Amino acid sequence: MHLEIGRGIVIPETELRWRFSRSSGPGGQHVNTSDSRVELSWDIRASAAVDDAQRARLLERLGGRVHAGVITVAASERRSQLRNRQAAQDRLVGLIAAALAPDGPARRATKPTRGSQRRRLDAKRRRSDTKQQRRRPPHD
């Protein structure tokens, strides 16, 4: 089974590494015997599914989540391993798709209007007056 990211990117199953362990949380006695927690890892640097430009973009955008070129996501909120596997796949797809998404339009710098500046300063003046009235009167 392969992982479809979109935009023509498909990660083959051979590049994905699964790890299973015991999960904490609900499940009663069953939770002590089943390995329902799932970790899904993908080595970005060694992958043939992305080109060099996409690889560079992924490593740059996912910088804090990538260790030695490998991105790992975990899922343990469901009771069954199958559902946690699906949740981990969905998370990985979401992260990769978001990292490869094009940048939004650049922000156009604007100046505050004269009216908004006046309103801001009036509000500051009113706040200052309110606080001024709360002070103790000077005693002679």
C-alpha positions as CSV (number, residue, x, y, z in Angstrom):
1,M,0.0,0.0,0.0
2,H,1.3,3.4,-0.9
3,L,0.6,6.9,0.5
4,E,-0.8,9.5,-1.9
5,I,0.1,13.0,-0.9
6,G,-1.4,14.7,-4.0
7,R,0.2,16.9,-6.7
8,G,1.6,13.7,-8.2
9,I,3.5,12.6,-5.1
10,V,3.1,9.0,-4.1
11,I,5.2,7.5,-1.3
12,P,5.7,3.7,-1.7
13,E,5.1,1.5,1.3
14,T,8.7,0.4,1.2
15,E,9.8,3.9,2.3
16,L,7.5,4.0,5.3
17,R,8.6,2.5,8.6
18,W,6.0,1.5,11.2
19,R,6.6,1.0,14.9
20,F,4.1,-0.3,17.4
21,S,4.0,0.0,21.2
22,R,1.7,-0.1,24.1
23,S,-0.6,2.9,24.4
24,S,-1.7,4.6,27.6
25,G,-5.3,5.7,28.1
26,P,-8.6,3.9,27.9
27,G,-9.0,0.2,27.1
28,G,-9.1,-1.6,30.4
29,Q,-7.1,-4.8,30.6
30,H,-6.9,-4.9,26.8
31,V,-4.5,-1.9,26.8
32,N,-1.9,-3.9,28.7
33,T,-1.6,-6.6,26.1
34,S,-2.1,-4.9,22.7
35,D,0.4,-2.7,20.8
36,S,-2.1,-0.1,19.6
37,R,0.2,3.0,19.7
38,V,1.6,3.7,16.2
39,E,4.7,5.6,15.0
40,L,5.1,6.2,11.3
41,S,8.4,7.4,9.9
42,W,9.5,8.5,6.5
43,D,13.1,9.3,5.5
44,I,12.8,12.5,3.4
45,R,16.5,12.5,2.4
46,A,16.5,8.9,1.0
47,S,13.1,9.1,-0.7
48,A,12.7,8.7,-4.4
49,A,9.1,10.0,-4.2
50,V,10.2,13.7,-4.2
51,D,12.6,15.6,-6.4
52,D,15.4,17.7,-5.0
53,A,13.4,21.0,-4.9
54,Q,10.6,19.3,-3.0
55,R,13.1,17.6,-0.7
56,A,14.7,20.9,0.1
57,R,11.4,22.6,0.7
58,L,10.2,19.7,3.0
59,L,13.4,19.8,5.1
60,E,13.2,23.6,5.4
61,R,9.5,23.8,6.3
62,L,9.5,20.8,8.6
63,G,12.8,21.7,10.2
64,G,11.8,21.2,13.9
65,R,10.0,17.9,13.2
66,V,12.7,16.3,11.1
67,H,15.6,14.5,12.8
68,A,18.4,13.2,10.6
69,G,16.2,13.6,7.6
70,V,13.4,11.4,9.0
71,I,10.0,12.7,10.0
72,T,8.0,10.7,12.5
73,V,4.3,11.0,13.5
74,A,2.6,9.1,16.3
75,A,-1.0,8.2,17.0
76,S,-2.4,6.6,20.1
77,E,-5.8,8.2,20.7
78,R,-7.8,5.3,19.3
79,R,-8.2,1.9,20.9
80,S,-7.4,-0.1,17.8
81,Q,-4.1,-0.3,16.0
82,L,-5.8,-0.1,12.7
83,R,-7.5,3.2,13.5
84,N,-4.2,4.6,14.9
85,R,-2.5,3.5,11.7
86,Q,-5.0,5.5,9.6
87,A,-4.7,8.5,11.9
88,A,-0.9,8.4,11.6
89,Q,-1.1,8.2,7.8
90,D,-3.6,11.1,7.7
91,R,-1.2,13.2,9.9
92,L,1.8,12.5,7.7
93,V,-0.1,13.3,4.6
94,G,-1.4,16.6,6.1
95,L,2.1,17.6,7.2
96,I,3.7,16.9,3.9
97,A,0.9,18.5,1.9
98,A,1.1,21.6,4.0
99,A,4.9,21.9,3.7
100,L,4.7,21.5,-0.1
101,A,1.9,24.0,-0.5
102,P,2.8,27.2,-2.3
103,D,3.3,30.3,-0.3
104,G,0.4,32.6,0.1
105,P,0.3,36.1,-1.5
106,A,2.9,38.5,0.0
107,R,1.5,41.0,2.4
108,R,1.3,44.5,1.0
109,A,2.5,47.0,3.5
110,T,0.0,49.8,4.3
111,K,0.0,52.8,6.6
112,P,-2.7,53.2,9.3
113,T,-5.4,55.7,8.3
114,R,-5.5,59.1,10.0
115,G,-8.8,58.2,11.6
116,S,-7.5,54.9,13.1
117,Q,-4.5,56.8,14.5
118,R,-6.8,59.4,16.1
119,R,-9.1,56.7,17.5
120,R,-6.1,54.8,19.0
121,L,-4.7,58.0,20.6
122,D,-8.1,59.0,22.0
123,A,-8.5,55.6,23.5
124,K,-5.1,55.9,25.1
125,R,-6.0,59.3,26.5
126,R,-9.3,58.0,28.0
127,R,-7.5,55.1,29.6
128,S,-4.8,57.4,31.0
129,D,-7.5,59.7,32.4
130,T,-9.3,56.7,34.0
131,K,-6.1,55.6,35.7
132,Q,-5.2,59.1,36.7
133,Q,-8.4,59.4,38.6
134,R,-7.7,56.2,40.6
135,R,-4.5,57.6,42.1
136,R,-4.4,58.9,45.6
137,P,-4.5,62.6,45.9
138,P,-1.2,64.1,47.0
139,H,-1.2,65.0,50.6
140,D,0.4,68.2,51.8
